[in-house]
Amino acid sequence: MSRDNYEMKPKQLSRNSSLFGTDPQELLNKALQNNDYAKFKKLVTEANVDLEHVYEYPDYKTCLEVAVSDRNKLEFVKLLLQYQVEVNKVNVTHSAAPIHFAVENGNIDALAALLEDDRIDVNFKSRGNTAILMAVKQIEELDDAREHELTIYEDMIELLLKAGCNANSPDLKGVTPIYSAAKQGLERVITLIIDYAKHAIDIDTYKDRRGKTARDYLKEAFPYLEAKFDSTTQDPEIVDSDKLFSYLSRHEEDNFIRDFLKLANKNEHRKILPVNNGMNTMLQLATEKGFEKAVSTLLRYGADPNATCSSNTSRPIALACQNGYYKIVKMFMDNESTLFDPVNSESLVQITIKGRRSSINIPNVNFDECLRLLLNHPKMDINVNHMDMKNNTALHYAARNGDNKTVLELLRNGACIGLRNSFDEPPLADINAKTLEAFLDECVTTNNERPSNDDYEIHMKYSFLVYPNNSLENELCKVPLIDNTNNNVKEYDTILAPETDALLYMTRNEELRPLLKHPVITSFLYLKWQRISCLFFANITFYSFLWLCLILYIILGYGAEKKQRDSFEALNVITHVGVIIGVVLLLIRELFQLLLSPTRYLQSIENWMEIGLIFVTIWIVFSKSATESTKQQLSAVAILLSSAELVLLIGQFPTLSTNIVMLKTVSWNFFKFLLWYCILIIAFALSFYTLFRQENEEDQRAPDPNTAGKEEEEEDFFEDPGRSLFKTIVMLTGEFDASSIKFSTYPLTSHIIFIVFVFMIPIVLFNLLNGLAVSDTQEIRADAELVGHISRIKLISYIESVLIGSAKTHSRPSKCWSLLPFNIQNLNLIKPKTFFTKSFAKRICLFPHFLPKYKILVKPNQNNIIEIPHADDKDLERSGGCCFERCQNYRLDRKIVKNAKLVISNKTKITEFDDKLSMYENKIESLEATLKKVLLAIESQRN
């Protein structure tokens, strides 16, 4: 059981905390740490505590593991053993059992208590070490003043030997207790092994780097003891799991197979198959070493292909995939008992891709073949879009590694390019544009008919855009909404997911953006537009109705004279009611979008315009006490806002989107440019105010009644800084009216500054702005097609975000919003797909119902008619799966079909070139073979 599973239990047991004032699980730990046995016993006896709970930092141990690690807690150990706590369970963090903690800490009393328990396994291994081998190794680590500790460890070894601990059991390197004791010169330990070992001791098998065995060390230090290991008393034919593990560790595959077959012939092999050495099972170790014959032998004689141990939870097939052993992978695939489920949250495909190494010349290692076996094996159903703990898919890792070949293979097998990981990054972020273009070209195929035939078809495949939640497989196995067992409605999120998120990401990527003009992408957008256009036109119709009623109401009724109202009283009432209905519906629509995703809603300028329009319209409709001047101002603002919003809405239509993009781009660039130059404009405005304002002391001449009004009007422009700035901005457009400016006060200075102003602002700055506008316009017009596709993607994506998905996956927050906490950025008070939007969401999605096969068939010679392949599952079709009858009238755009034919033509040329190239290569190879034969014949004649 993992540590996570342990940590869930305190939460379940905390319900009884009121009995002891706080969580009894924590009190139990404190009592153990403080050696408060009375309180500890009371908690164990009376409280509902979990004695197997693994405490967190700094111990990461259970109560028994903590107790046996401390020499002063013997009574705690005995109490816990009375309550039958697990004594052979391995601690996941430390990879050790209680017996190993006791030996490691020299706690002989705890070890004795453990050995008295009938359940204890004295030969249990920790990192390949048995308890007796760990005790011998601990002696080697003692310092000089070790007499007392040495005695303790020798006594522990005696206890273990008397309890039946195997003195021949080696570690992962083959080191045995007798070898370690002989090398250290531990006479008493050697004597104890001779006296109490229940099996003949092997002192000749293991050799260190210098080729010395335990016998060699015994001859040097204790020759009289070496004689006691009489070779005649040893059983050289004995074969156990430790010996087999040592063969694998020393890469002696043939010896392993030889001795294993000896056991198999005696039918004694089954008891050692599930054994592990503390780090691996036998099959895991053989697989990790790449021993094909050993793996084949183990599987043939019934080894569990899915068996693991606590120290290594990776199944053998995962180890084979990680190392690229394709032949071993094939063995596991041919075994009917093999499981292909994810291992440690990673699929086998992900493990293979992550384990790929640059070295390709290693024998029996081929990651490409492993991947091919996993993806194409007929008995396997690998989920190529499986996400690991970081929400990365196999395509994420392949793209990140720059492995274009693997990326193509994954895409061909249905990998989705839009799935985002925990860092909100899709695989598209690392996929090469040429690789993606090559795959898109593969998605355009034909039915191999002649292009002139009426039955000629062009097939376009969209599987790379299908999210797992939108797949046909998910639809067929989804959990029912109603649970008939208890009549409760289950919480079930609809299978729909945003389909244009990946395309929206491509609009922001400079390298991938040109691929939006590919016929596969444009045909997909065409189909999406056919599904979504009804909502778009309904929105346009609704807003046009509101705009018309508002304009007529303002012109004919609001703020008009009484006699005019009498003439159009009936029309005024109709428009008034129409405005009320329209503004209420508009308010509901905007409120829904705001509650769905506040951060995204408030980032849009159009939404702020709509908010302003709602407030102004409500004031106009419901306020009866407004003054005439207020009515006039509100009317002007309402007409301007409503008309501007209508222009922007109509501009979302694909054929008109280029013009709106021009308007927005030029306006934004003008604003940014003038924001910088406004310093200079303000400087000229203040200079004119200083030079041309009227002085307080003026001639007190009587004004001429014929010119007084005119002079006053001309002299008021630079009376204060605000009016001076307004006049300067008007002069920016070339409207100088120099006759109204008094140059007589400071003739030289005023003329010079005015001339500089005329040169810098109206001539240079204004023409520079015009040049920028022309440049932006030409750039947009040069790629009008791409601009149109981007606008359509943004519109479709926005509608999807409202009806289907989270705003996080559709838009990237602006810099100012990105400073807010993550929870606020993704705040939504209501969720999509929870109200009446479900039916609309299903209506705008292509997968899985509209395109159950994720592709379309186009007949260019039959007016570009689109046909949708049927689903294989009849139940899906009966439930409204594929609305094939609606597609009979769909005809793909002629330009898209033309581009698809061009892609097919280019592919055909490349194929023909490849065929010729391979033919020439074959000819060259045959020529080389002929030349070799001729040279051999010449040399033989010379000899």
C-alpha positions, 0 to 999 in steps of 0.5 A: 500500500502506498503512502497516499493510501495510508494518509487517507485513514486519519481523515476517516478516523478523526470522527472520534477526536472529541473523546480526546480533545484532538485527533487521536492519531496525532495524540498516538504519535506524540505519546509514542515520541514522548515514551508515554506508555500509559496514554499510548495504551489508552489510545490503542485500547479505547480510540479508533486509531489506525495502527498501520498509519504512516506518519509524515515528515520527518519519520515516514514510518508506522508506530511499529517501525518507529518503536523498533527503531528506538531502543527504549520502546520495547513495551510499545513494540510488545503492545503493538505485536499483541494487536497483530500489526503487520510485521512483514510489510515494507515501508515504501519510503525506506524500502524496509520491514520492521526487522530491518529497522531493528537491525539497522538501529541495533535494537536487539530487544525489539528484534527478539520480540519480533522473532517471537512472533510466528508471522515474522519472515526472517529472510525478508530482504531490504534493498537485497539484504536479509536481516543477517547480512545487514547486521554483518554490514552494520559491524563494518560501519562501527567506529573504533570504540565499538566493543559494546556495539559489536557484542550487540550485533553478534548477539543479533546475528545469533538470534537470527541464525537460531530463528532460521535466517539463511546464511547463504542469501546474498545481496544484489551483488552476490555478497554473502554473510560469510564472505563479509564476516571473513573479509572483516575478520569476525571470528565469532560471527563465523563460528556462529554461522558454522554452529547454527546455520541450517544449510551448508555454507557456500564459501566459494561461489562469490568472488570480488574484483580481485577474484578472492572468495570467502575461503581465501579470506578464511585461509588468511585469517582463520585457517583452522575455521576454514577446515570446518567448511568441509567440501564434502558436507556441502551440496553443490547441487542446491539451487535456490532463489538467491543463487538464481538472483546472483546469476542474473546480477552477474549477467550469467544468463546461461547459468541461470537457465541451466539451474532454473531448468533443474528446478523445473525438471523436478517441478520445484520451480513454482515456489521461487517464481514469486520470490523477490530479492528486495528490489526486483522479482526474477522476471523484473530483473531478467527483463531489466537486464535484457535477458531474452532467453531468461525471460522466455524461460520464466514466462514458459514455466508460468511466471506471472508477467504482471508481478511486482514487489514493493521496491519496484512497482513497474511491471516487467513489460514497462521495464522492457518498453523503458529500455527498448527491448522489442523482442521481450515486449513481443514475448509479453504481448504473446502472453495472454495474462499480460496486463497493458494498463498504465504503470504508475499513471504512465501508459506503455507508450509514454514509458517507451517514448520517455525511455528513448535513448540516442544510442541506436546501435545497442543490440536488441534495442529498438524503440521504434519497433516497441512503439509499433508493437504497442500501437498496432498489436491487434489484441491491444487497445492502447489509449494513445491520449492517456495523461500522466500525473502532469497531464502530459500525453505521449505526444507531449513527450515525443514533440518535446524530444523533437522526435518527428518520426514518433510524432507522425506515428502517434498522430496517425494513431489518433493522438490529439494535438490540443490536449493541455498539460498542467502547465496549459501547454498543448503538444502543438507548442513543440511540434515542428511545422513541417512535421504537422504539415506532412501529417495534414497532407496524409489526412487528404486521400482519395478512393484511388479512382481516376480524377475524371470519374464521377465516383472520384472521392476526396477523403479528409480525416480529422482524428487529430482534433478529436478530444477523448471526451468527444470520441465515439468510444467514449460515447459508447461506454459512458456512465448513464446519467440515471442510477436505477439502483438508488434513483439518484442522478449521478454527477456526469459531465457531458462528453462534449469538449471544445473542438477548436482549442488547438486551432486557436492556439495555432493562431497565436503561433507564428510558425504554425499559423500558415497551416490554417490555410491547409484544406484539412483545416479549412474544410473543418472550419467550413463544417463548424461554420455550418453547425454554428452559423444558425446561432450567429445569424440568430444573434445578428437578427436579435441585435439588429431588431434591438438597434432598429427599435432603439434608433426609431424610439430615440428619433420618433419619441424620445426627446421629440416635441409633443406634436411629433409624438402625436403623429407617431404614437402607435409606432412609438409604443411599439418601438418602446416595447421592442427596446424593453424586450431587447435590452432585457434579453441583452442583459440576460445574455451578458450576465450569463457570459459574465458569470460563466467567466468574469476574467475573460468577459472583462478583457473584451472591449466589445463587452464593455461597450455592451455594458455601457449600452445596457446602462444608457438604454435602461436610463433612456427607457425607464427614466422619465424625469431626465432634462432635455439636455440629458436626453440629447446626450444619452440619445447621442451616446446610445446611437453611437454605441449601438451602431458601433456594436452592430458594425462589429457583430456584422464584421464577424461574418467570414467574408467581412472579417478582413475589413473589421480586422483592418479597422481594429489594427489601424485604430490600435496602431494609431492609438499606440503611436499617438500615445507616444507623440501625445507628449509633443502635442501637449507641449505645443498646446501649452506653448500656444496657451502661453503665447496666445492667451489674452492678458488681463490688462487690455485696451478698454476701448468700446467694442465694435458691435459689428465685430465684437461677437466674432472677435470674442469667438476667435480669441477664446480658443487659447483662453485656458490649457484645456481649450488650447489642447482641443484647438491643437488636436483640431489643428493636427488634421490641418484645420489651422484657421490662422486668421484667428490666431494673434501673432502680433503679441510675440511676432517672432517667437509665435511665428517660429513655433507655429511653423515648427508645429505645422512641419512636425505635426500636420505634415510629418506626424499626420502623413506618418500615420497615414503611411502606417495605415496604408502599410497595415492595410496592405499587410492584411489584404496580402493575407486576407484568407488567413485573416478570415480563417483566424477571425472565424476560429476566434468566433467559433472558439468563443461560442464554444467557450460559452456553451461547452468549455472552460475559458482557461483552455480557450483564451490566454489572459492579458498581462494585467489579468495574469497577475491575479491569483490563478483561482481568480483568473479561472473563476466561474460562478456558473458552469457551461453544460449545466443549463439549457445550453446542453442542446446547443452545445451538442448542436455545434459539435462535430464529434462524435455524432455528426462525424462518427468516423472523424472524416468526410467524403467529398465528390468533386465531380458531383458538385462537391457534395459532402458525404458522412460515413456511417457509424458501425454501432447501430445504437448510436445511429438510432440515438441520433448519432449521425445526422446523415440526412442533413449532410446531403445538401452540404457542398464543400467550398470550391476553393477548398476542393481545389487546394485539396486536389493540389495537395493530392497532386503534390503527394503523387509527384513525391510518390512517383519520385520516391518510386523512381529513386528506389528503382535507381537504388536497386539498379545501383545495388545490382551493379555493385553486386555484379562488379564484386563478382567480376572482381572476384573472378579476376582475382581467382584467375590471377591466383 
